[in-house]
């Protein structure tokens, strides 16, 4: 992980873009099937938040877990997934 703030932002942005492109290509090929209102555009902010949590976890794991739990609830409220079928 780079030490300079701008380098960190660039580093995370590159990974977010890379993962988003890979997921979009997989979805285009039919390897991903989205449901419950989800689409490839949602992956951008999902990947951004996941990499931000990863950065927080790298420095302060307990804080990352505390922040991640409400975020997971928000994702579930916005895009409910049946837990039991």
DSSP file (Angstrom, degrees, kcal/mol; ACC not computed):
  #  RESIDUE AA STRUCTURE BP1 BP2  ACC     N-H-->O    O-->H-N    N-H-->O    O-->H-N    TCO  KAPPA ALPHA  PHI   PSI    X-CA   Y-CA   Z-CA
    1    1 A X              0   0    0      0, 0.0     7,-0.1     0, 0.0     6,-0.0   0.000 360.0 360.0 360.0 129.0    0.0    0.0    0.0
    2    2 A X        -     0   0    0      5,-0.2     6,-0.0     1,-0.1     0, 0.0  -0.230 360.0-142.4 -63.3 159.0    1.4    3.4   -0.9
    3    3 A X  S    S+     0   0    0      4,-0.0     2,-0.1     5,-0.0    -1,-0.1   0.804  73.9  84.9 -94.9 -33.3    2.1    5.8    1.9
    4    4 A X  S  > S-     0   0    0      1,-0.1     4,-2.2     2,-0.0     5,-0.2  -0.444  79.2-128.9 -73.2 144.5    1.1    9.1    0.2
    5    5 A X  H  > S+     0   0    0      1,-0.2     4,-2.3     2,-0.2     5,-0.2   0.918 107.6  47.5 -60.7 -47.5   -2.6   10.0    0.3
    6    6 A X  H  > S+     0   0    0      1,-0.2     4,-2.3     2,-0.2    -1,-0.2   0.872 111.3  52.0 -63.3 -36.1   -2.9   10.7   -3.4
    7    7 A X  H  > S+     0   0    0      2,-0.2     4,-2.6     1,-0.2    -1,-0.2   0.875 108.4  51.4 -67.9 -36.5   -1.1    7.5   -4.2
    8    8 A X  H  X S+     0   0    0     -4,-2.2     4,-2.7     2,-0.2     5,-0.2   0.927 110.2  48.7 -63.9 -44.6   -3.5    5.6   -1.9
    9    9 A X  H  X S+     0   0    0     -4,-2.3     4,-2.5     1,-0.2    -2,-0.2   0.923 114.2  45.8 -61.4 -44.9   -6.5    7.1   -3.7
   10   10 A X  H  X S+     0   0    0     -4,-2.3     4,-2.5     2,-0.2    -1,-0.2   0.912 112.0  51.9 -63.8 -42.9   -5.0    6.2   -7.1
   11   11 A X  H  X S+     0   0    0     -4,-2.6     4,-1.8     2,-0.2    -2,-0.2   0.928 113.3  43.1 -60.0 -47.9   -4.1    2.7   -6.0
   12   12 A X  H  X S+     0   0    0     -4,-2.7     4,-2.6     1,-0.2    -1,-0.2   0.905 112.5  53.7 -66.3 -41.4   -7.6    2.0   -4.7
   13   13 A X  H  X S+     0   0    0     -4,-2.5     4,-2.6    -5,-0.2     5,-0.2   0.897 107.1  51.6 -60.9 -40.8   -9.2    3.6   -7.8
   14   14 A X  H  X S+     0   0    0     -4,-2.5     4,-2.6     1,-0.2    -1,-0.2   0.924 112.1  45.9 -62.6 -44.0   -7.1    1.3  -10.1
   15   15 A X  H  X S+     0   0    0     -4,-1.8     4,-2.7     2,-0.2     5,-0.2   0.889 112.1  51.0 -67.5 -38.8   -8.3   -1.8   -8.2
   16   16 A X  H  X S+     0   0    0     -4,-2.6     4,-2.4     2,-0.2    -2,-0.2   0.939 113.2  45.4 -62.8 -46.3  -11.9   -0.7   -8.2
   17   17 A X  H  X S+     0   0    0     -4,-2.6     4,-2.5     2,-0.2     5,-0.2   0.919 113.3  50.6 -63.0 -44.1  -11.8    0.0  -12.0
   18   18 A X  H  X S+     0   0    0     -4,-2.6     4,-2.4    -5,-0.2    -2,-0.2   0.948 113.5  43.6 -59.8 -50.8  -10.0   -3.3  -12.6
   19   19 A X  H  X S+     0   0    0     -4,-2.7     4,-2.6     1,-0.2    -1,-0.2   0.884 113.3  52.2 -64.1 -38.6  -12.5   -5.4  -10.6
   20   20 A X  H  X S+     0   0    0     -4,-2.4     4,-2.4    -5,-0.2    -1,-0.2   0.910 110.7  47.2 -65.4 -42.0  -15.5   -3.6  -12.1
   21   21 A X  H  X S+     0   0    0     -4,-2.5     4,-2.5     2,-0.2    -2,-0.2   0.923 112.4  49.6 -65.1 -43.9  -14.3   -4.2  -15.6
   22   22 A X  H  X S+     0   0    0     -4,-2.4     4,-2.3    -5,-0.2    -2,-0.2   0.930 113.1  46.5 -60.8 -45.3  -13.6   -7.9  -14.9
   23   23 A X  H  X S+     0   0    0     -4,-2.6     4,-2.5     2,-0.2    -1,-0.2   0.884 111.6  51.4 -65.8 -38.0  -17.1   -8.3  -13.3
   24   24 A X  H  X S+     0   0    0     -4,-2.4     4,-2.4     2,-0.2    -1,-0.2   0.903 110.5  49.0 -65.2 -40.2  -18.7   -6.5  -16.3
   25   25 A X  H  X S+     0   0    0     -4,-2.5     4,-1.9     2,-0.2    -2,-0.2   0.915 111.5  49.2 -64.8 -42.4  -16.9   -8.8  -18.7
   26   26 A X  H  <>S+     0   0    0     -4,-2.3     5,-2.9     1,-0.2     6,-0.8   0.908 111.8  49.0 -62.4 -41.5  -18.0  -11.8  -16.8
   27   27 A X  H ><5S+     0   0    0     -4,-2.5     3,-0.9     4,-0.2    -2,-0.2   0.891 109.1  52.9 -65.3 -39.0  -21.6  -10.5  -16.7
   28   28 A X  H 3<5S+     0   0    0     -4,-2.4    -1,-0.2     1,-0.3    -2,-0.2   0.862 109.8  48.4 -63.3 -35.9  -21.5   -9.9  -20.5
   29   29 A X  T 3<5S-     0   0    0     -4,-1.9    -1,-0.3    -5,-0.1    -2,-0.2   0.511 120.0-110.8 -81.6  -5.4  -20.3  -13.5  -21.0
   30   30 A X  T < 5S+     0   0    0     -3,-0.9    -3,-0.2    -4,-0.4    -2,-0.1   0.606  86.5 120.1  86.3  12.2  -23.1  -14.8  -18.8
   31   31 A X  S   <S+     0   0    0     -5,-2.9     2,-0.4    -6,-0.2    -4,-0.2   0.724  74.7  46.2 -82.0 -21.9  -20.8  -15.9  -16.0
   32   32 A X        -     0   0    0     -6,-0.8     2,-0.5    -9,-0.1    -2,-0.2  -0.964  69.2-165.9-115.6 137.3  -22.6  -13.6  -13.6
   33   33 A X        -     0   0    0     -2,-0.4     2,-0.2     6,-0.0     6,-0.0  -0.975  13.2-151.7-123.1 116.2  -26.3  -13.4  -13.3
   34   34 A X        +     0   0    0     -2,-0.5     2,-0.3    -7,-0.1     3,-0.1  -0.593  20.8 166.7 -89.2 147.8  -27.6  -10.4  -11.4
   35   35 A X    >   +     0   0    0     -2,-0.2     3,-1.6     1,-0.1    -2,-0.0  -0.873  47.0  50.2-145.1 178.4  -30.9  -10.4   -9.6
   36   36 A X  T 3  S-     0   0    0     -2,-0.3    -1,-0.1     1,-0.3     3,-0.1   0.805 129.5 -54.0  58.0  33.7  -32.9   -8.4   -7.0
   37   37 A X  T 3  S+     0   0    0      1,-0.3    -1,-0.3    -3,-0.1     2,-0.2   0.496 102.0 137.6  84.4   3.1  -32.3   -5.1   -8.9
   38   38 A X    <   +     0   0    0     -3,-1.6    -1,-0.3     3,-0.0     2,-0.3  -0.542  23.0 166.3 -83.4 148.2  -28.5   -5.4   -9.0
   39   39 A X    >>  -     0   0    0     -2,-0.2     3,-0.9    -3,-0.1     4,-0.7  -0.898  52.1 -85.2-148.3-179.4  -26.5   -4.6  -12.2
   40   40 A X  T >4 S+     0   0    0     -2,-0.3     3,-0.8     1,-0.2     4,-0.5   0.806 120.3  62.0 -62.8 -30.3  -23.0   -3.9  -13.3
   41   41 A X  T >> S+     0   0    0      1,-0.2     3,-1.0     2,-0.2     4,-0.7   0.829  96.2  59.8 -67.0 -30.5  -23.1   -0.2  -12.3
   42   42 A X  H <> S+     0   0    0     -3,-0.9     4,-2.0     1,-0.2    -1,-0.2   0.774  91.5  69.9 -67.7 -24.0  -23.7   -1.1   -8.7
   43   43 A X  H <X S+     0   0    0     -3,-0.8     4,-3.1    -4,-0.7     5,-0.3   0.792  88.0  65.3 -64.0 -26.6  -20.4   -3.0   -8.6
   44   44 A X  H <> S+     0   0    0     -3,-1.0     4,-2.2    -4,-0.5    -1,-0.2   0.971 109.7  34.2 -61.8 -53.4  -18.5    0.3   -8.9
   45   45 A X  H  X S+     0   0    0     -4,-0.7     4,-2.2     2,-0.2    -1,-0.2   0.806 117.7  55.1 -75.6 -26.2  -19.7    1.6   -5.5
   46   46 A X  H  X S+     0   0    0     -4,-2.0     4,-2.6     2,-0.2    -2,-0.2   0.957 111.5  43.5 -65.7 -48.5  -19.6   -1.9   -4.0
   47   47 A X  H  X S+     0   0    0     -4,-3.1     4,-2.5     1,-0.2     5,-0.2   0.892 112.7  53.9 -63.2 -39.0  -16.0   -2.4   -5.0
   48   48 A X  H  X S+     0   0    0     -4,-2.2     4,-1.8    -5,-0.3    -1,-0.2   0.931 112.0  43.4 -60.2 -45.2  -15.2    1.1   -3.8
   49   49 A X  H  X S+     0   0    0     -4,-2.2     4,-2.5     2,-0.2    -2,-0.2   0.895 112.5  53.1 -69.5 -38.0  -16.6    0.4   -0.4
   50   50 A X  H  X S+     0   0    0     -4,-2.6     4,-2.0     1,-0.2    -2,-0.2   0.919 111.1  45.6 -63.2 -42.3  -15.0   -3.0   -0.2
   51   51 A X  H  X S+     0   0    0     -4,-2.5     4,-2.0     2,-0.2    -1,-0.2   0.839 111.3  53.0 -71.2 -30.6  -11.6   -1.7   -1.0
   52   52 A X  H  X S+     0   0    0     -4,-1.8     4,-2.5    -5,-0.2    -2,-0.2   0.916 109.8  48.3 -67.2 -41.8  -12.0    1.2    1.5
   53   53 A X  H  X S+     0   0    0     -4,-2.5     4,-2.9     1,-0.2    -2,-0.2   0.870 109.3  53.8 -64.5 -34.9  -13.0   -1.3    4.2
   54   54 A X  H  X S+     0   0    0     -4,-2.0     4,-1.8     2,-0.2    -1,-0.2   0.905 108.6  48.9 -64.4 -40.5   -9.9   -3.3    3.3
   55   55 A X  H  X S+     0   0    0     -4,-2.0     4,-1.2     2,-0.2    -2,-0.2   0.919 113.3  46.4 -64.7 -43.9   -7.7   -0.2    3.7
   56   56 A X  H  X S+     0   0    0     -4,-2.5     4,-3.7     1,-0.2     3,-0.5   0.916 111.2  52.6 -63.4 -42.0   -9.3    0.5    7.1
   57   57 A X  H  < S+     0   0    0     -4,-2.9     4,-0.3     1,-0.2    -1,-0.2   0.842 101.9  60.3 -63.3 -33.0   -8.9   -3.2    8.1
   58   58 A X  H  < S+     0   0    0     -4,-1.8    -1,-0.2    -5,-0.2    -2,-0.2   0.876 119.9  26.1 -60.8 -38.0   -5.2   -3.0    7.2
   59   59 A X  H  < S+     0   0    0     -4,-1.2     2,-0.3    -3,-0.5    -2,-0.2   0.866 140.4  13.9 -93.4 -43.3   -4.7   -0.3    9.8
   60   60 A X     X  -     0   0    0     -4,-3.7     4,-2.0    -5,-0.2    -1,-0.2  -0.758  61.2-178.4-140.6  87.5   -7.5   -0.9   12.4
   61   61 A X  H  > S+     0   0    0     -4,-0.3     4,-1.9    -2,-0.3     5,-0.2   0.861  83.1  52.4 -58.9 -40.3   -9.2   -4.3   12.1
   62   62 A X  H  > S+     0   0    0      1,-0.2     4,-2.2     2,-0.2    -1,-0.2   0.913 109.5  49.3 -65.7 -41.8  -11.7   -3.7   14.9
   63   63 A X  H  > S+     0   0    0      1,-0.2     4,-2.4     2,-0.2     5,-0.2   0.892 108.3  54.7 -62.9 -39.6  -12.9   -0.4   13.5
   64   64 A X  H  X S+     0   0    0     -4,-2.0     4,-2.2    -8,-0.2    -1,-0.2   0.903 109.0  47.2 -61.5 -41.5  -13.3   -2.0   10.1
   65   65 A X  H  X S+     0   0    0     -4,-1.9     4,-1.7     2,-0.2    -1,-0.2   0.911 111.3  51.0 -67.1 -41.8  -15.6   -4.7   11.5
   66   66 A X  H  X S+     0   0    0     -4,-2.2     4,-0.8     1,-0.2    -2,-0.2   0.894 116.2  41.4 -62.8 -39.6  -17.6   -2.1   13.5
   67   67 A X  H  X S+     0   0    0     -4,-2.4     4,-1.3     1,-0.2    -1,-0.2   0.811 110.8  57.6 -76.4 -30.6  -18.1    0.0   10.3
   68   68 A X  H  X S+     0   0    0     -4,-2.2     4,-2.6    -5,-0.2     5,-0.2   0.838  95.3  63.5 -72.4 -33.4  -18.7   -3.0    8.1
   69   69 A X  H  X S+     0   0    0     -4,-1.7     4,-1.9     1,-0.2    -1,-0.2   0.939 106.2  42.1 -61.7 -49.2  -21.7   -4.4   10.0
   70   70 A X  H  X S+     0   0    0     -4,-0.8     4,-2.4     1,-0.2    -1,-0.2   0.883 113.6  54.6 -64.3 -34.2  -24.0   -1.4    9.4
   71   71 A X  H  X S+     0   0    0     -4,-1.3     4,-2.5     1,-0.2    -2,-0.2   0.905 106.7  50.7 -63.9 -40.2  -22.8   -1.2    5.8
   72   72 A X  H  X S+     0   0    0     -4,-2.6     4,-2.1     2,-0.2    -1,-0.2   0.893 109.9  50.2 -63.7 -39.2  -23.8   -4.9    5.3
   73   73 A X  H  X S+     0   0    0     -4,-1.9     4,-2.4     2,-0.2    -2,-0.2   0.916 110.1  50.3 -64.8 -42.4  -27.2   -4.1    6.8
   74   74 A X  H  X S+     0   0    0     -4,-2.4     4,-2.6     1,-0.2     5,-0.2   0.920 110.2  49.7 -62.1 -44.0  -27.6   -1.2    4.4
   75   75 A X  H  X S+     0   0    0     -4,-2.5     4,-2.5     1,-0.2    -1,-0.2   0.897 111.8  49.4 -60.7 -39.6  -26.7   -3.3    1.4
   76   76 A X  H  < S+     0   0    0     -4,-2.1    -2,-0.2     2,-0.2    -1,-0.2   0.878 111.1  48.9 -69.2 -36.8  -29.2   -5.9    2.5
   77   77 A X  H  < S+     0   0    0     -4,-2.4     3,-0.5     1,-0.2    -2,-0.2   0.919 116.0  43.0 -67.2 -42.8  -32.0   -3.4    2.9
   78   78 A X  H  < S+     0   0    0     -4,-2.6     2,-0.3     1,-0.3    -2,-0.2   0.877 132.1  21.8 -70.6 -37.5  -31.3   -1.9   -0.5
   79   79 A X  S  < S-     0   0    0     -4,-2.5    -1,-0.3    -5,-0.2    -2,-0.1  -0.682  83.9-158.6-133.1  77.9  -30.9   -5.2   -2.3
   80   80 A X        -     0   0    0     -3,-0.5     2,-0.5    -2,-0.3    -3,-0.1  -0.332   3.7-162.7 -65.5 135.2  -32.6   -7.9   -0.2
   81   81 A X        -     0   0    0     -2,-0.1     2,-0.3    -5,-0.1     3,-0.1  -0.970  28.4-111.7-115.8 128.5  -31.4  -11.4   -0.9
   82   82 A X        -     0   0    0     -2,-0.5     3,-0.1     1,-0.2    -2,-0.0  -0.437  27.2-166.9 -61.5 122.7  -33.6  -14.3    0.3
   83   83 A X  S    S+     0   0    0     -2,-0.3     2,-0.4     1,-0.2    -1,-0.2   0.798  75.4  31.6 -81.8 -29.2  -31.7  -16.0    3.1
   84   84 A X              0   0    0      1,-0.1    -1,-0.2    -3,-0.1     0, 0.0  -0.996 360.0 360.0-130.5 131.0  -33.9  -19.1    3.1
   85   85 A X              0   0    0     -2,-0.4    -1,-0.1    -3,-0.1    -2,-0.0   0.403 360.0 360.0-113.4 360.0  -35.6  -20.6    0.1
